[in-house]
Amino acid sequence: MQGLAQEARSKGALMGIHGKSRRFGRLRSLGVVVTLAAATVVALPAVASASDAVGLTNPGFETGNTSGWSGSGFVTTEYQGYTAPDGNYFATVMAGCATNTLAQTFTARAGQTLTGWSFFKANDYLPYNDSGAVRLSIAGGGTTATVFSSSIGQVGSYGGTPWQRWTYTVPADGQYTISASSTNSWDCANPSAVGLDLAAADTTAPVITASATSDGQPYTSGTWTNHDVSVHFDCADNAGGSGVGSLTPDQTVTNQGDGQAVTGTCTDNAGNTASATFSGIRIDKTTPAVTYSDNADSYSVDQQIAISCTASDALSGLASTTCADTAGPAYTFGLGAHTLSAQASDNAGNQGSASTTFNVQVSHDSLCTLTSQFSTSPGVASGLCAKLAAASQAAARGQDQAKQNILAAFDHQLAAQAGKALTSYQADVLTRLGAAL
């Protein structure tokens, strides 16, 4: 307490000697504060980028000195418990009798980002409201952005901030000045300090990976699917890097085709770029074609049936099919309607099907022709055909009983010729077909 009282008396004496000067200095300091309050304050997302990418010299003070900078400041590895947040060194600006500043003018392009850390350490007490700030201004333009500021009024007597991380995105091509300033309020005693460190260059490209899903399930490159394929990209920057700036959003492949690919790009905030390609995308949404051909629709018992079945798939290819040709004497299929059906699956999981129907009929004439085809004896065939002709004539006259009697005689002759001019099977077939007349 005695020390504080002594310092107060000392500061009071100084104010007595230089009262007008200090009042003017205080008013000047207040004028600066008002001007800064009206300036644009940049509050950007905390993303890092390469400081020297914007044309700065010795941005992180890793030379161990203030090479490339002008004004008042010293480079150190430690100050009152503060150590460098990036690299090994940082700069400290101590207030003079009024303000000391460390600054550098550099050239930058629109969109480039500068990242830094700053702290304010109060070495004095209220009401002596020392302050510090880091500002960026367009050279010659008068526009200033304050990216860091603090004062004893904010941190309290002998207080301090931690390292505070900030970013500044260059609004337009041109020359800019970055300055770190520390102001000693009212007097020359107990100067407070401002620390400054800037991010080192990030020259390492980020790592990007690609994965895909189809129908909500993981999709493996090179496999066939009958759904859209959605490709997703993940990106990670190196530890301590500038952070991910942009990443290609999910891409959906909807078109059919083999060997399709999607490429994504990731760019970090320092401009390093990496890309990844998900290839081998195979999409087939078309069902296989199943086709029946050469169907006459209606066949008499003496005719041959030869119906072809074809299955095909133009893209992913057939995985399986039940498609088969149908061929043989019409009588072997039995009288009436018959339906053929077949299915086919392709390698993408699409399924196709088709069916066709044919009818087998018998008449007196067609049964005669079939009898002649079966019989090894023309005479036997002639006799059997004569009975079939007579039965047909009786039916035409409406003489049903006469028809049945004639067909009964037809059956007796078939039975007599079984194992002779006709095989037993052939005789049985002709008997059953005759019963349908």
Buried (B, 14 or more C-beta within 10 A) or exposed (E): EEEEEEBEEEBEEBBEEBEEEBEEBBEEBEEBBEEBEEBEBBEBEEBBBBBBBBBBEBBBBBEEEBEBBEBBBBBBEEBEEBBBBBBBBBBBBBBBBBBBBBBBBBEBEEEBBBBBBBBBBBBBBBEBBBBBBBBBBBEEEEEBBBBBBBBBBEBEBBBBBEBBBBBBBBBEEBBBBBBBBBBBBBBEBBBBBBBBBBBBBBBBBBEBBBBBBBEEEEBEBEBBBBBBBBBBBBBBBBEEBBBBBEBBEEBEBEEBEEEBEBBBBBBBBBBBBBBBEBEBBBBBBBBBBBBBEEBEEEBBBBBEBEBBBBBBBEBBEBBEBEBEEBEEBBBEBEBEEBEBBBBBBBBBBBBBBBEBEBBBBBBBBBBBBBBBEBBEEEEBBEBBBEBBBBBBBBBEEEBEEBBBBBBEBBBEBBBEBBEEBBBEEBBBBBBEBBEEB
